[in-house]
Amino acid sequence: MREEGRISTWQLATLLGSFLIGSSTILFPTAKARQDSWLAVLVALVAGVGASWLWLTLTRIQEAPAVSGILLTLGPYLGIPLAILYLWYYLHLGALVVRNISEIYVTAVMPETPIVVFTGILVFLAALAVRGGVEVLGRLAELLFPLLVLAILTGHILIVSTPRLVRWEYLLPVLENGFAPVLQAALSMFAFPFGETVLFVNLVPFTLNKACAGRPVIISTIGVGLLLTVVAALHTATLGADVPRVNFPGLALLHEVNVGDFVTRMEVLGIFVWTFGTFLKIGVCYWALALGLAELLGLEDYRVLVLPLGVIMASLSILVYDTFAAMTTVATSLYPFYAFPFQVLFPLLLLLVAFLRRQKKKAVRPDPKMARKEQ
Amino acid sequence: MGFLRWMFKRRRPEWKLKLPKPEAVLGELAKTPIPPVLTAAVKLVKETFGNCPDVISREVKLDGSPLVAIYVDGLADKSQVEKVLDSLLLKRPLVERAGIELGASLKRWEESGLPMGEIKTARTVGAVVTALLNGETCLFGEEWGQALLIDTKGWEKRAISEPDTETVIRGPREGYVENLRTNTSLIRRRLRHPNLRIEHLVLGDITNTQVAIVYIKGLANDKLVEEVRRRLMRIKIDGVLESNYLEELIEDAPFSPFPQVGHTERPDRSVANLLEGKVTILTDGTPFALSVPVTLSCFMQSPEDYYERWPVALGIRIFRYLSLFISLFLPSLYVAITTFHQEMLPTALTVSLAMQRERVPYPAVVEALLMQITFEILIEAGVRLPRPLGQAIGIVGALVIGEAAVRAGLISAAMVIVIAATAISSFAVPAFDLAIAVRMLRLPMIFFGAVLGLFGIFAGLLLILIHLASLRSFGVPYLAGWAPFIPRDQKDIVVRASWWAMYTRPELMGFADLKREAGDLKPHAPGDRRAIAEEAEAEAKGGTGTEEKALEDREEEKEKAPEYRAGMRRNVRRLRRKGR
C-alpha cells in the first residue's frame, strides 16, 4: 500500500463533516429558490444521502481506493482515461476551494494583499498535512470539526440573540413559485457540497473498520445537512430573500451581530470556520489527487508528488476564475452540470460494471463455502 | 530536495571515542587473573589506579597469614569498612581457638566469615577495579588467586527534600535525589508489588553512569519496554550527566520544539505514571526521572490535580488550558487586531486603544517584540541571579517595563497589560519545558500576526496543529485523547473526573490492563436510595449493614467521650507535674 496510515470511523465522519461545512457556507448556491433556500438544502440533502449511499456501495464492492478500483473494474483502456478524468476533478475541485477561501480574504478581509499569498500559504500548509498522510488529515479533522460546529452554533446563537435582526416572516410565503425553482436550487446545492463527497471513495478503504464506515458517513452527512438547512433559513430570515445580492451572506450576517453593544461584528467566527473547513477540504482533495496519481503512475510513494501537485493546484486556483462574479455564477449555474458525471454518472457506471463482474466471477467460480452449504 | 539533502549531508566519521574505554585502559590487565602472591596482587591493583592516595589498603595478620583489604576512600562507607576490619580482627581469637585455618580458606570467609550483606568473588583485576569504583571493599589473601568483594557502598548524598520545580500545596513532599538507589527505593516504597521491574543499564563510556528502566510488568506494554531498551542501548556517548542527555537521544522528533519525554522530580508522579502503564527511566546523578510515552495532555496535568478534590482540580485545569492558549496567542492576536482588523473590536475599545497608541512612535509589532524580548531577558536574568538580587531585578523590571516605559511614551499601556497577562499565563503551565516551547513559538506567532493578520495567526495555528498531529512519542500519538479521539480518556484530559469515575487507564498506554478500580466506588450518603440498596445487598450476604455499624460505632464513641476527655485531663495533669 502506498498509504500506511489508517483512520478511525470517527475520523472519517469528522473529515466528511468538515468537508461538507468547508466552503459551502461561503457561497450558498441556492439563489433561485429565494426564500425557500432552506427547502432546497433539504432536498439536496436527501439527494446527497442517496449519492453517499451510491459511492458507499461502490467502496463495498471495489475494496480499493478510487484509481486502482477504477482500473480493476474497467481495465486499462477505459479505466485510465476515466482515472485521469477523476484526478482532474480532484485537482480542479481543490483549486476551486482554494480560490473560494482566498477570495474571501482578498475581498472582505485584506483587500490590499495579493491573492497568491493566501493560495500559496494554504496550499503549502495542506501539502504539509498531506505529506503527513491520511492519519494527520484524520486527526486534524477530529480536532477541528468540533470547533467548527461550535463556532457555527455560537455565531448563530449570537445572530438570534441580536435584537431585531431575525425576522422569521421573511421565510414566507413558502413555495411562492411552486417547486421548480427549489429543485433547480437543490441541484446546485447537491453538486456543491453534497455530491462532492464522492471523493471519500478514496478514504473509506483506509478506514480501520471498513464494514462500519457507512453509518458514520450517512449520519455525518445528515447532521451537517441539517446544520446547513438552519444556516440557510437564518440567512434568509435576516437578509431577506435577496441573499445572493450580498457577496458573502455569512459575513454580512455576522457583521450585524450586536449583543449588548459589546459582542459585535463576529466575522472572525465565519472566517475561522471557512479557513479551517476549507483547509480540510483542500487537504482531502489534495491527498486523493496525490495518492491517485501515484497509483496511476505506479509510484511507490505518493509523497514525492505532493509539492509539484501543490504548485499546480495553487496556480490553477488563480487561473480558474477571472473575477469574483464569475466564481458565483459558475458555482450556481455551471458547476452542477460539469460535476454531475463525476458525482453520479461515473459512480453509477462503475457500480454497474463492478456488480456485473462480481456476478460473472461468482458464476464461473463458485465460492467453496457456498458450495459446501448447498450440499 | 534530494540535491539539497546531498549538499548538506554530513559525512560523519564512524563513531570513535578518543579516550579509551576503561577496559582498554586496563588493557591486558582486565583479563589478567589475580596473582596468587598477595603482595603482587595488591601492587598490581594499586598501580592500576596510578597509586592514587584515595585508594587505601589495610593489612591484617590473621593466624599468621596476611589479609589485605583495599577500598576507595569516599566511595566506600567508612563505618562499613571498619566493620569488615573489625570482624577480621575479632575472628582472630576465634580462629586460633577453633584451630581452623580461616585465613587460608576463601570458601569459609565467603560463607560465614563476614557479617556483610553482599559478598562476591572476582578472578580478574578488571572486575576488582570495577568493584572498587562501585565502592566495594576487596579482600585479598595469600595464595587465593581471587578477591572477595564486600559490599560497602556508601557515599555522600543529599538528603531527600521537597522538589523546587514541582511544588504542591497538598501532597507528598518527597523528591528524588542524585542517588539512583535512593530513587528506586522511593519508587518501591510507594509501589509494593513484585511486578515492579527495575532494569539496570550502564551508559556513558567514561562516566559509566547507571541508568534504570522502571516499569510494572503486565501493565506496561511489552513492546514499549522493548523499544525503550532498544533506544537506550544504541546510545554511545562519553558521559551521561543528566537525564536530558538521554531525553535528546531517545525522542522521536529531535527538531520539534515540543517535549516528547516527560520528566519529574517527584516519586509520587513517577508512580502515577507507572500505574498508567508508562515506563520511567532513572539516571544516576540527577533527581530528574524521565517517563515515556507522553501526550500533550500529560504536560498539562499537575500531580496536585489528583490530591485536591475533583471540582477544584477540574476548574484549575480548565484555566490552565486557557492560559496555555493565552500565552501562545494573546500578543499575536493583539498585534493582528490593532494592525489589521480594528473593526473586530467594539468601537469604544478601538478608540481607547488608538488613543493609547497615539504617542507610541512605532508599529505594534515592534512594540510587542521589544516587550517580549525584554521580558525573556528579565526571566533569564531572574533565574540565574542569586535570590536576593533576583528580587531587585523583579522591581527594576516592573518599574522599567511597567511605569517608566509607558510614561516615556515608548510602550502603550495596553501592550504592557497584554505582555503581563501572557507572562503570567505562561507560568500557569505546569510543565516547564512545554511553557518554554510555547514561549519560543510566541515570537514567530507575533511575526505571523503582524505580517498577515488573522490569516497569519490561523496559518500559524494550522502549522502547529499539523506538526502536533504528526508527532508521536514512543508510538503514542502526541495529541492522543483529542486526536485520535478517545471518549473514555476524556475524564483525565481537559477535565479531571472524580476518582470514582476514573475507572480506566489511558487507553493507548494502559491497554494491557485497562480497568483501574471497581466500577461502583461512588460513595452514597446513608439513607440514599443507592446506599440502602447496597446495605440490603450486604445483609443478604449475611454481613451487618454498614450504616447500622457506623451508627453503633458513633454511639459507642459518644458513650466513651466523657471517659476519654477525663483521661486526657489526667494525662495533662501528670505531664505538668513531671515538668515541675
Interface residues (C-beta under 8 A of the other chain):
Chain A: S8 W10 Q11 Y105 V109 M110 T113 V117 F118 I121 L122 L125 L128 A129 G132 G133 E135 V136 G138 R139 L140 E142 L143 L144 D261 F262 T264 R265 E267 V268 I271 F272 T275 F276 F279 L307
Chain B: M1 F340 H341 E343 M344 P346 T347 L452 G453 L454 F455 F458 A459 L462 L463 L465 I466 A469 S470 P477 L479 W482 A483 P484 F485
